[in-house]
Amino acid sequence: MKKIIGWTLVILTLFYIGKNPGPAADIAKSVGAGVADIFHNIGVFISDLAS
């Protein structure tokens, strides 16, 4: 059952990206920026901790 749900989500995601590439790109850009911000803040924390 989990496998069916997982494949269904993958197929629906690919369908969404195929039908709406602009909004999908915006979502990916936002997620990427958020992840980059998290890693930047971790780097700042460790740098401040070391000094």
C-alpha positions as a LaTeX table, in Angstrom:
\begin{tabular}{lrrr}
\hline
Residue & $x$ (\AA) & $y$ (\AA) & $z$ (\AA) \\
\hline
Met1 & 0.00 & 0.00 & 0.00 \\
Lys2 & 2.83 & 2.41 & 0.86 \\
Lys3 & 4.47 & 1.67 & $-2.48$ \\
Ile4 & 1.28 & 2.51 & $-4.37$ \\
Ile5 & 0.87 & 5.79 & $-2.50$ \\
Gly6 & 4.51 & 6.68 & $-3.06$ \\
Trp7 & 4.36 & 6.01 & $-6.80$ \\
Thr8 & 1.08 & 7.91 & $-7.05$ \\
Leu9 & 2.69 & 10.95 & $-5.42$ \\
Val10 & 5.67 & 10.74 & $-7.76$ \\
Ile11 & 3.41 & 10.51 & $-10.81$ \\
Leu12 & 1.22 & 13.40 & $-9.65$ \\
Thr13 & 4.30 & 15.53 & $-8.95$ \\
Leu14 & 5.73 & 14.85 & $-12.40$ \\
Phe15 & 2.33 & 15.61 & $-13.95$ \\
Tyr16 & 2.16 & 18.92 & $-12.06$ \\
Ile17 & 5.67 & 19.88 & $-13.16$ \\
Gly18 & 4.84 & 18.98 & $-16.76$ \\
Lys19 & 1.63 & 21.00 & $-16.79$ \\
Asn20 & 2.85 & 24.00 & $-14.76$ \\
Pro21 & 6.63 & 24.38 & $-15.14$ \\
Gly22 & 6.66 & 28.05 & $-14.09$ \\
Pro23 & 5.05 & 27.65 & $-10.65$ \\
Ala24 & 6.96 & 24.40 & $-10.11$ \\
Ala25 & 10.22 & 26.24 & $-10.77$ \\
Asp26 & 9.21 & 28.98 & $-8.34$ \\
Ile27 & 8.50 & 26.37 & $-5.65$ \\
Ala28 & 11.86 & 24.66 & $-6.26$ \\
Lys29 & 13.63 & 28.02 & $-6.15$ \\
Ser30 & 11.97 & 28.90 & $-2.84$ \\
Val31 & 12.83 & 25.54 & $-1.30$ \\
Gly32 & 16.43 & 25.83 & $-2.52$ \\
Ala33 & 16.76 & 29.33 & $-1.11$ \\
Gly34 & 15.39 & 28.15 & 2.22 \\
Val35 & 17.84 & 25.24 & 2.40 \\
Ala36 & 20.73 & 27.52 & 1.43 \\
Asp37 & 19.69 & 29.98 & 4.15 \\
Ile38 & 19.61 & 27.21 & 6.76 \\
Phe39 & 23.13 & 26.04 & 5.84 \\
His40 & 24.38 & 29.64 & 5.79 \\
Asn41 & 23.02 & 30.21 & 9.30 \\
Ile42 & 24.60 & 26.97 & 10.52 \\
Gly43 & 27.93 & 28.13 & 9.08 \\
Val44 & 27.61 & 31.51 & 10.81 \\
Phe45 & 26.79 & 29.76 & 14.10 \\
Ile46 & 29.80 & 27.46 & 13.88 \\
Ser47 & 32.06 & 30.36 & 12.85 \\
Asp48 & 30.88 & 32.43 & 15.80 \\
Leu49 & 31.26 & 29.43 & 18.09 \\
Ala50 & 34.89 & 28.91 & 16.96 \\
Ser51 & 35.90 & 32.53 & 17.51 \\
\hline
\end{tabular}
